[in-house]
Amino acid sequence: MKITIEEREAAQDIEVTIVCVRVDRRVLDIAARLRMLDRKVTGTADGCTRVLSAEDVSRTVSVDKHTFIYTADTVLETGLRLYEMEERLADCDFLCIAKGCIVNFRAITALKPDVNGRIIATLENGEQVVISRQYAPDVKSKLGLKQSKRRKEGRKTEMINRDIIDTDKKTPVENLGQLVKSTCIGFTVAMIAFLALGTCFADDTAKQGINYCWSILAACVTVPALQFVFFTPAVIRRMAYPARLVLFSVCLYAALCALAFVFAWVSADNPGAWVTFTVVYLAILAVLTLAFNAKLSRETRELNDRLAEYRKSRETE
């Protein structure tokens, strides 16, 4: 990269012109860095007002209609609303990571996928912030891993406005996934309808099988319900992943045992059958846990490899 400094007595302000073959991510990053040097924000702490450069801000948080600016070593309050800060810093490499938080992407040193599609980001000062499931695709998009869902939705809206139907290109895997999803939804709705009719009008012989199907449906509902309780912040906000896994496993086993006893999946007076039931449950749980942890490890490596590339490109500017 060639840097040329030219003095002009008639100049009113510092002007930077970037000449390049084409605009790529590196060029956009250089422009963002220059804007950060020129962009100032003010905040107060202990009755004193400080003027900060945008690059000194690690994150901005809104709490109870108050907006706070976090730096590496202090917290200041600003009179600007969060959306005003977001607008002011939007072209300075800041990114919204949750409903009430925007973060300086340059201040992120590590990323780790969390349960329910969230990402844990570690900042330069060691603090950790949660990137919500809604905004995680934006982070991955910035690192070049996948396209942001909101960008896709914007493209779909543009196509709809042109009176073009279903022109959003999808990969064969995406089309297959949509087909499987539609089939599962249709099958579930049809089964519930027919089970309800069978419960009302079938004879006693048929009702035994119908009740068995109802028990399978109950088990299928129990699993996502317990996942919602133990693997989302909606019910339990702070708990280590191993503790969540243990509680989920115990509660699911108890629920399945109750269904097995009530609907006679396993003979109540056959201890060997219950031992087999327990062994099969633990085996399936172990396989799924190992598969999930392997996926989590792969995503962690991928995120941090891309983040390292991103940070290295900043250091060479």
C-alpha positions as a printed NumPy array, in Angstrom:
array([[  0.   ,   0.   ,   0.   ],
       [  1.403,   3.372,  -1.063],
       [  0.803,   6.414,   1.16 ],
       [  1.262,   9.933,  -0.206],
       [  0.954,  13.122,   1.884],
       [  0.426,  16.379,   0.005],
       [  0.276,  19.831,   1.621],
       [ -2.139,  22.395,   0.161],
       [ -2.471,  25.841,   1.702],
       [ -5.985,  26.245,   0.271],
       [ -7.267,  23.036,   1.845],
       [-10.147,  23.519,   4.307],
       [ -9.814,  20.124,   6.01 ],
       [ -7.931,  16.851,   5.783],
       [ -9.09 ,  14.942,   2.718],
       [ -8.292,  11.274,   2.112],
       [ -8.707,   9.704,  -1.316],
       [ -8.321,   5.944,  -1.714],
       [ -7.239,   4.779,  -5.177],
       [ -7.659,   1.054,  -5.812],
       [ -8.244,  -1.451,  -8.585],
       [-11.576,  -2.438,  -7.065],
       [-13.418,  -1.961,  -3.787],
       [-12.932,  -5.069,  -1.662],
       [-13.161,  -5.866,   2.04 ],
       [ -9.659,  -4.505,   2.738],
       [-10.487,  -1.161,   1.137],
       [-13.739,  -0.902,   3.097],
       [-11.871,  -1.726,   6.306],
       [ -9.326,   1.026,   5.665],
       [-12.17 ,   3.5  ,   5.129],
       [-13.845,   2.359,   8.346],
       [-10.575,   2.814,  10.244],
       [-10.197,   6.364,   8.945],
       [-13.775,   7.205,   9.936],
       [-13.105,   5.89 ,  13.438],
       [-10.182,   8.3  ,  13.827],
       [-12.385,  11.212,  12.815],
       [-15.555,  10.202,  14.687],
       [-15.913,  11.51 ,  18.233],
       [-18.407,  10.7  ,  20.999],
       [-18.811,  12.274,  24.427],
       [-19.693,  10.688,  27.758],
       [-19.771,  11.616,  31.424],
       [-18.48 ,   9.831,  34.512],
       [-18.21 ,  11.21 ,  38.062],
       [-19.33 ,  14.609,  36.842],
       [-16.558,  14.858,  34.238],
       [-17.142,  14.91 ,  30.482],
       [-14.739,  13.062,  28.204],
       [-14.393,  13.165,  24.43 ],
       [-13.606,   9.757,  22.981],
       [-12.514,   8.572,  19.581],
       [-14.712,   5.844,  18.161],
       [-11.802,   3.4  ,  18.241],
       [-11.613,   3.778,  22.042],
       [-15.187,   2.511,  22.443],
       [-15.5  ,  -1.25 ,  22.936],
       [-19.298,  -1.398,  23.196],
       [-22.4  ,   0.678,  23.857],
       [-25.296,  -0.612,  25.956],
       [-28.804,   0.689,  26.607],
       [-30.296,  -0.005,  30.06 ],
       [-33.588,   1.514,  31.28 ],
       [-33.503,   4.281,  28.644],
       [-29.928,   5.21 ,  29.612],
       [-27.048,   4.674,  27.189],
       [-23.6  ,   3.685,  28.488],
       [-20.28 ,   3.737,  26.643],
       [-17.734,   1.076,  27.634],
       [-14.026,   1.572,  27.028],
       [-11.125,  -0.648,  28.039],
       [-11.002,   0.794,  31.549],
       [-14.126,   2.85 ,  32.275],
       [-17.86 ,   3.258,  31.751],
       [-19.431,   6.567,  30.733],
       [-23.02 ,   7.68 ,  30.175],
       [-24.023,   9.531,  27.039],
       [-27.108,  11.592,  26.315],
       [-27.547,   9.918,  22.929],
       [-30.023,   7.1  ,  22.445],
       [-28.673,   3.73 ,  21.371],
       [-30.08 ,   4.053,  17.851],
       [-28.368,   7.459,  17.537],
       [-25.06 ,   5.902,  18.597],
       [-25.623,   3.072,  16.121],
       [-26.247,   5.548,  13.31 ],
       [-23.184,   7.576,  14.264],
       [-20.908,   4.518,  14.439],
       [-22.494,   2.356,  11.725],
       [-19.699,   3.005,   9.198],
       [-16.938,   2.638,  11.825],
       [-16.945,  -1.162,  12.119],
       [-19.552,  -1.263,  14.893],
       [-22.177,  -3.992,  14.813],
       [-25.439,  -4.572,  16.66 ],
       [-25.162,  -7.853,  18.574],
       [-28.335,  -7.711,  20.689],
       [-31.437,  -5.613,  21.101],
       [-29.704,  -3.216,  23.508],
       [-26.035,  -3.502,  22.579],
       [-23.652,  -2.516,  19.779],
       [-20.007,  -3.582,  19.825],
       [-16.77 ,  -2.445,  18.205],
       [-15.94 ,  -5.432,  16.031],
       [-12.244,  -4.615,  16.276],
       [-12.41 ,  -5.112,  20.048],
       [-13.453,  -8.78 ,  19.72 ],
       [-10.587, -11.214,  20.33 ],
       [-12.411, -14.569,  20.413],
       [-15.745, -16.099,  19.472],
       [-17.425, -19.236,  20.791],
       [-20.769, -20.703,  19.665],
       [-23.247, -21.115,  22.498],
       [-26.513, -23.014,  22.916],
       [-29.569, -21.969,  20.914],
       [-27.574, -20.353,  18.101],
       [-25.975, -17.627,  20.216],
       [-22.275, -16.672,  20.156],
       [-20.108, -15.661,  23.124],
       [-17.679, -12.868,  22.183],
       [-14.591, -12.083,  24.267],
       [-13.381,  -8.461,  24.148],
       [ -9.845,  -7.13 ,  24.459],
       [-10.337,  -6.316,  28.143],
       [-11.433,  -9.892,  28.899],
       [-15.158,  -9.131,  29.188],
       [-17.604, -11.469,  27.494],
       [-20.781, -10.393,  25.729],
       [-23.541, -12.515,  24.215],
       [-24.379, -12.162,  20.525],
       [-28.043, -13.085,  20.288],
       [-29.386, -15.66 ,  17.862],
       [-31.063, -12.89 ,  15.864],
       [-27.774, -11.085,  15.186],
       [-25.375, -14.062,  15.001],
       [-25.839, -14.367,  11.196],
       [-24.65 , -10.738,  10.83 ],
       [-21.406, -11.603,  12.636],
       [-20.877, -14.693,  10.482],
       [-21.632, -12.648,   7.38 ],
       [-19.049, -10.05 ,   8.376],
       [-16.476, -12.827,   8.681],
       [-17.487, -14.218,   5.287],
       [-19.031, -17.426,   6.629],
       [-22.643, -16.974,   5.558],
       [-25.061, -14.352,   4.318],
       [-27.076, -12.411,   6.853],
       [-30.713, -13.519,   7.04 ],
       [-31.864,  -9.893,   7.045],
       [-29.967,  -9.286,   3.789],
       [-31.675, -12.313,   2.258],
       [-35.062, -11.049,   3.422],
       [-34.295,  -7.647,   1.951],
       [-33.457,  -9.283,  -1.372],
       [-36.69 , -11.285,  -1.269],
       [-38.677,  -8.106,  -0.582],
       [-37.037,  -6.39 ,  -3.536],
       [-37.969,  -9.309,  -5.791],
       [-41.555,  -9.344,  -4.556],
       [-41.818,  -5.634,  -5.294],
       [-40.87 ,  -6.441,  -8.881],
       [-43.797,  -8.88 ,  -9.06 ],
       [-41.439, -11.813,  -9.416],
       [-42.474, -14.923,  -7.493],
       [-39.978, -17.24 ,  -5.799],
       [-36.866, -16.107,  -7.656],
       [-34.575, -16.371,  -4.636],
       [-31.971, -18.922,  -5.693],
       [-31.499, -21.826,  -3.302],
       [-29.04 , -24.673,  -3.228],
       [-30.264, -28.264,  -3.682],
       [-29.62 , -28.856,   0.031],
       [-31.809, -25.857,   0.951],
       [-34.574, -27.079,  -1.359],
       [-34.343, -30.585,   0.119],
       [-34.451, -29.143,   3.632],
       [-37.563, -27.135,   2.795],
       [-39.2  , -30.255,   1.31 ],
       [-38.414, -32.322,   4.415],
       [-39.677, -29.546,   6.692],
       [-42.95 , -29.223,   4.775],
       [-43.403, -33.01 ,   4.762],
       [-42.839, -33.252,   8.531],
       [-45.292, -30.452,   9.246],
       [-47.937, -31.965,   6.971],
       [-47.448, -35.45 ,   8.435],
       [-47.679, -34.157,  12.026],
       [-50.852, -32.178,  11.37 ],
       [-52.467, -35.151,   9.592],
       [-51.488, -37.583,  12.367],
       [-52.929, -35.342,  15.083],
       [-56.171, -34.993,  13.139],
       [-56.513, -38.746,  12.528],
       [-55.533, -39.599,  16.116],
       [-58.209, -37.235,  17.389],
       [-60.796, -38.859,  15.108],
       [-59.645, -42.336,  16.107],
       [-59.879, -41.476,  19.797],
       [-63.483, -40.415,  19.318],
       [-64.761, -43.091,  16.95 ],
       [-62.436, -46.15 ,  16.919],
       [-63.229, -49.389,  18.763],
       [-61.368, -50.522,  21.886],
       [-58.951, -52.738,  19.94 ],
       [-57.781, -49.879,  17.737],
       [-57.607, -47.42 ,  20.627],
       [-54.688, -49.289,  22.161],
       [-52.526, -48.453,  19.134],
       [-53.934, -44.923,  19.005],
       [-52.979, -44.307,  22.631],
       [-49.498, -45.613,  21.855],
       [-49.21 , -43.045,  19.044],
       [-50.408, -40.307,  21.419],
       [-47.601, -41.292,  23.81 ],
       [-45.016, -41.018,  21.011],
       [-46.374, -37.544,  20.173],
       [-46.125, -36.589,  23.858],
       [-42.472, -37.683,  23.885],
       [-41.791, -35.623,  20.753],
       [-43.316, -32.563,  22.424],
       [-41.413, -33.162,  25.677],
       [-37.978, -33.02 ,  24.036],
       [-38.25 , -29.489,  22.513],
       [-40.083, -28.272,  25.623],
       [-37.161, -29.332,  27.824],
       [-34.7  , -27.918,  25.283],
       [-36.514, -24.602,  25.566],
       [-36.245, -24.7  ,  29.359],
       [-32.603, -25.742,  29.665],
       [-30.929, -24.512,  26.47 ],
       [-32.402, -21.038,  26.007],
       [-32.103, -17.948,  28.244],
       [-35.898, -17.597,  28.393],
       [-36.181, -19.626,  31.634],
       [-32.623, -20.089,  32.933],
       [-30.445, -17.128,  32.046],
       [-27.137, -18.145,  33.613],
       [-26.011, -21.729,  34.005],
       [-22.951, -23.635,  32.809],
       [-23.495, -25.907,  29.811],
       [-22.596, -29.167,  31.698],
       [-25.2  , -28.375,  34.382],
       [-27.81 , -27.646,  31.695],
       [-27.002, -30.946,  29.991],
       [-27.273, -32.965,  33.221],
       [-30.6  , -31.403,  34.225],
       [-31.989, -31.846,  30.707],
       [-30.911, -35.509,  30.622],
       [-32.403, -36.323,  34.036],
       [-35.719, -34.584,  33.348],
       [-36.045, -36.166,  29.905],
       [-35.297, -39.626,  31.325],
       [-37.928, -39.145,  34.038],
       [-40.511, -37.989,  31.477],
       [-39.798, -40.927,  29.157],
       [-39.973, -43.384,  32.064],
       [-43.371, -41.976,  33.037],
       [-44.658, -42.36 ,  29.477],
       [-43.176, -45.859,  29.227],
       [-44.932, -46.901,  32.449],
       [-48.329, -45.31 ,  31.71 ],
       [-48.529, -46.458,  28.087],
       [-46.822, -49.825,  28.632],
       [-43.814, -49.271,  26.391],
       [-41.947, -51.541,  28.808],
       [-43.432, -54.239,  31.025],
       [-43.631, -52.937,  34.589],
       [-42.609, -56.324,  36.075],
       [-39.622, -56.895,  33.783],
       [-36.466, -55.347,  35.343],
       [-34.31 , -56.469,  32.43 ],
       [-36.46 , -54.505,  29.985],
       [-36.064, -51.34 ,  32.091],
       [-32.304, -51.834,  32.211],
       [-32.243, -52.158,  28.415],
       [-34.453, -49.068,  28.112],
       [-32.011, -47.101,  30.294],
       [-28.92 , -48.333,  28.432],
       [-30.442, -47.429,  25.045],
       [-31.409, -43.978,  26.346],
       [-27.886, -43.307,  27.672],
       [-26.297, -44.57 ,  24.439],
       [-28.436, -42.33 ,  22.247],
       [-27.836, -39.372,  24.583],
       [-24.061, -39.958,  24.492],
       [-23.945, -40.166,  20.69 ],
       [-26.01 , -37.   ,  20.24 ],
       [-23.953, -35.13 ,  22.863],
       [-20.672, -36.113,  21.206],
       [-22.01 , -35.105,  17.783],
       [-23.208, -31.748,  19.11 ],
       [-19.888, -31.057,  20.877],
       [-17.968, -31.958,  17.708],
       [-20.119, -29.541,  15.722],
       [-19.589, -26.852,  18.371],
       [-15.813, -27.352,  18.285],
       [-15.747, -27.141,  14.501],
       [-17.782, -23.927,  14.504],
       [-15.527, -22.455,  17.216],
       [-12.396, -23.154,  15.135],
       [-14.01 , -21.768,  12.007],
       [-15.189, -18.574,  13.716],
       [-11.835, -17.886,  15.359],
       [ -9.84 , -18.681,  12.22 ],
       [-11.885, -16.098,  10.33 ],
       [-11.625, -13.655,  13.226],
       [ -7.829, -14.093,  13.271],
       [ -7.721, -13.313,   9.55 ],
       [ -9.895, -10.274,  10.146],
       [ -7.682,  -8.966,  12.971],
       [ -4.493,  -9.678,  11.026],
       [ -5.777,  -7.618,   8.097],
       [ -6.309,  -4.707,  10.53 ],
       [ -2.781,  -4.948,  11.886],
       [ -1.281,  -4.736,   8.397],
       [ -3.196,  -1.563,   7.477]])
